[in-house]
Amino acid sequence: GFEGKGSFVFFLCGSSYLAGSLFGHGSLDSTMMHAPMSVERMFRGESSLLASDSGFEGNDEMDCIEAEKQFIEAKVQEELQKHREHMEQKSSNSNSNARRFPKPMQKIANGMARIKKDDLGSYFDFGNPMDPGKGTGEEDAILIYQSKTSLPTDKSLANSAEYNDGQGIPLMDPETATQNCDSLNVAFTANPGNTKQCTAIIGNFESYHIQRWMKVDTVKSTSVRDELPMAMVSRGYASRGKANFYGPPSDGRFSPVRRHWNALRTFLQNVDSVLEDLKPILERVAV
């Protein structure tokens, strides 16, 4: 269509000899002309045919300069479109495919880094005992950046934390890794019983309680079974089916529950009379 015929117009404007040669020896559009002709004849005597076939606007008075202008403008727009598509594709590849976390997660995860567990425990006084990490399979802690502004100041480290550069998750010292963190949520976790455990981090109204779910039947206190659906369990529920934390028994002579009930009975039987005795005293003090 337009591109092939437009190219002829561009070249023909420079040489009537070339025009005659090309159209006289196997033109790309053999239905258009079959014999040598001059540029003047082509653009004046045959211009209506060219215009109707090629999409050029104009009439029999359209000259070579106008044709060149239209052709050049068309080519420029074509190349600009190709460039825009190339840049969009390049941007998509670099900012989406190579990100450690995709954009739908950008409010909860924008990058990640590793910190030596022992270094982190020395840098922050977490207040709880920590086993040594070196050589245990728990040597590194994982830090997730929930905001792009919390990434390290060093551009190279920030890029490695945000994008997959083929070098793995970057390892940083505690000060560098947390230098732009205004707050830090810390969760200690392990894998008791070496089960097939997973950890889910969910963007939501913030909770400082960690839920635990297992494939067990809590009514029958079963062990973990693959065929069972996930159920929420207490912190002390073990994979073998035993609850390590349970309510005190309510029967038996020395039941702690019954002892507590007796103490509570004394309070409930006397609270009203004690309040009546205190009321006049409190009224005098208030005055």
HELIX and SHEET records of a PDB file:
HELIX    1   1 PHE A    2  LEU A   12  1                                  11    
HELIX    2   2 SER A   16  GLY A   24  1                                   9    
HELIX    3   3 VAL A   39  GLU A   40  1                                   2    
HELIX    4   4 ARG A   41  GLY A   45  3                                   5    
HELIX    5   5 SER A   47  SER A   54  1                                   8    
HELIX    6   6 CYS A   64  SER A   92  1                                  29    
HELIX    7   7 ASN A   93  ASN A   97  3                                   5    
HELIX    8   8 LYS A  103  MET A  105  5                                   3    
HELIX    9   9 LYS A  117  TYR A  123  1                                   7    
HELIX   10  10 LYS A  148  SER A  150  5                                   3    
HELIX   11  11 LYS A  155  GLU A  162  1                                   8    
HELIX   12  12 PRO A  174  ALA A  177  1                                   4    
HELIX   13  13 PRO A  192  ASN A  194  5                                   3    
HELIX   14  14 PRO A  256  ALA A  286  1                                  31    
SHEET    1   A 2 GLY A 111  LYS A 116  0                                        
SHEET    2   A 2 ASP A 140  TYR A 145 -1                                        
SHEET    1   B 2 ARG A 212  MET A 214  0                                        
SHEET    2   B 2 ALA A 231  VAL A 233 -1                                        
END                                                                             
